[in-house]
Amino acid sequence: MNKNGNLAKAILKDIGGKKNIDTVFHCATRLRFTLKTLAAVDEDALKSTEGVLGTKRIGSSNSFQVIIGPNVGLVYDEFTKLAGLENRDEDENEVEQIETKKSLNIKTILSNILNYIMNSMAPTIPVLIGVSIWKTVGVLFGPSMLNVISVKSDFYVMCNFLFSALFYFLPIFIGYTAAKQMKVDPVWGMFLGSLIIVPEFVALVGKAKTFSIFGIPAPVSNYSQQFLPVLIGVWILKYVLKILNKHIPAIVSSLFVPIITVAVMVVIMFVVCAPIGALIGNIFAKIFIYLGSAPAPIRIISMSILAGLIPLMILFGVHVAIYVAALAAGTAVGYEAFFFPCMVVASFALYGMSFGAIFKFKKTKGVATGAFISGFFAGITEPSLYGVTLKSKSSIAVALISSAIGGLLAGIFGLKCSLLASVSVLSLVPFFTVNTTTNIIMGIVSAAVSFLTAALGVMFVAKYDKNTI
């Protein structure tokens, strides 16, 4: 058995075996479980397993995460084979049974909402990175910067429509991924996404204030870059389908369930979900736009505090909700000037932590090296966070201070970031390619200062136990 297979075998044993698993999937760095009971988990054994960077319990629910790093996909493949889960596809009844086992409290509800949003957005991130970089290339060589190509050139036009291909049709993409999360046929989710951007409706923007849906007035607006309406709509759709399938006789359900579902959901989407989702998105957008362009004292202080807290936000997973809000704020203009710059400098502070640890650690130098490579070149922060930063209180302090210093500089320079999702040295220039070369230079300077401050802090300030150094 290979290295990933051995790791998967150890994890399966220490989480209580196959019988203790309700669901399992993975994100960029973690195996994410819903377990029958956390009492069966040997957390100490997991933490001491080579290849496991850490573990995390989510609120008071039975959600449990094993942090692995960039090779999590390979471990997941081995894990599902060993556990006999490769062909497992939980039906709706099974999911409902799992959900009813969880205690309904504020922490569980918030955790479920965050997981739903994160897991619906995550599959779009690789595409987001790709199209954002190509749009950035167009801006970099276009007339507003290097002026190598004109706005009418095929290459410049192509770079723009690659970006638009994702963001204009974002409701459809999110409809698909959200439906998979809610165990609904993804075609229904895609239908809800396409419904609010159908050309006949978009053509009414500027011509009419309302549009009648079965006699109910619905506001006319362009929802082409909105994803919150679809997230809300798919959640409602699940229960609409559940109610209809329960009460309509099976002999005629194949005809009447789709007819009634379309009628109900067109009203819900245009009258409820689209206006509410757009309103929430606009509120967040105004807040982030204000903070990014506020008077210098407010902007500098708020960005210093935010950047300093980001390592802790990543630790507790709350950065996802803020990322979604920042994305909503930036989609309309193509850049964001508050959270994303802070995320960049804080990420490079974490990479600096692992870089400094390469020179300081002796017994765990391999962990530090792997954390640095996966972060600096692949944009994955968890290995640096769990493998280096969380090893001591003084190390945590170094990370927070280094991040805050980067946030201070980002606020002073008024940095703007394009809508990339993964922060690495390869994406650093594209990230800051917004309007001016000064933004690029100052962005690189801010990230470099965070990186070097953290590296030097690890080498000369942070204290670690003898098992680490």
C-alpha positions, 0 to 999 in steps of 0.5 A: 500500500502506498503512502496515501493508502497507509494514511487513509487506513490510519484515519479510517481506524482512528475516526471509528471505522466505516460504521461511524461515517455518515458522510465524507468529502474533501476541500482543498486541504481537509477531509470533512466528515459527518460522523455518527458519534465523536466519542469513537474518534481517537483524536490524539492518535490522529494528531500524532499520525504522520501526514495529519497536520491537525484535526478540528471539531465543528461546533456542537454537531458531529462534523469533524475535519482532518487537515492533511494538506494539498494531497488530500484528494489522493488520500480521499480516493484511497479512503473511499476505496478502503471504506467502501464508499466510492459508489455511495450516494446518500439519498434524500431520506438518509440525509434527512435522518443525518440532519435530524440527529444533529441538535438544532442550536445557533452554532449548528445552524450557523455551521450548516449555513457556512458549510452550505455556502462554502461547499457551493462556492468551492467548486467554482474557485479553480475556474475563478482563478483561471479566468481572473488571471487571463482578465488580469493579463488583458488589463496588464497589456491593455491601454490602462497599463502597458498599452501593448494591445488595444481594447479592440484587439481579439486578445483583449476581447477574449480575456474579457469574455473569458471572465464574463463567461463565469461571472455572467452565468455565475447563478447557473454554476452556483445553482448546479453546485448548490443543488448537489449540496442539497441532494437535489437534481442539479438540473433543477439548480441550473434552471433556477440560476438561468431563470433569473438571467434569462435574456427576455427578463434582463432586456426589461432592465431600464424599461420597466420597474416591475414584472408580473409573475402570475399577477404578483409584481416582481422587481426588475433587475440584472441578477447576472452576477448574483449567487445569493438568490440561487443559494436561497432558492435551491434551499427552498426548492429542496423542501418544495420538492419534498412536499410535492413528492409526499402529497402527489400520488406517484402515478401522476407525480412525474407530470404534476410535480415538475409543473407545480414546481416550476410555477411555485419556484418562478414566484419564489425566485423573482418575488423573494429570493432574487430581491432578498439575495440582491439586497444582502449582496448590495449591503455587503458590497456597500460596507466593503466598498466603504471600508476600502475607500474610507478616509485614511485613518478608518481604512488603515486601522480597520485593515490592520485589525482585519489582517491581524485576525485573518490567521484566526479566521482561517483557523475557525473557518469564518473567513469563508463567509467574509470571502463570499461577502467580499466576492459579492462586493467585487464582482460588479467592478472586478476588484475588491479593496478591503478583505482581499488585500488583507487576505494576501498579506496575511497569507504571505505572513503564514508562508513566511512563518514556514519559511523561517521554520525551515531554518529553525526547525531541526526535527520537523524541518520536513513539515516546515518545508512542505508547508512553505512549498504548498503555501508559497507556490500553491496558495494553501495556507493550512499547512503553514497554519497547523504545521508551524504557526499553532506550535506555540503561543509566541508563534501565533503572536508572530503570525498575528503581528506580521499579518497586521503589519501587512494590513497596515501597509495595505491600508496606507497604500489603498491596495486593490485586488482582482477577484482571484481566490488562491494566494501564491507567488504565482498569482501575486502580480495578477492579484494586484494588476488593477489599473496602475503599476503602483498598485502592483509594486505596493502590493508586492512590497506589502506582501514581502514585508509580511513575509519577511517579518514573519520569517524573522519572527520565527527565527529570532522571537518565536519559541518552540518545544524540543520535539519541534526544534 
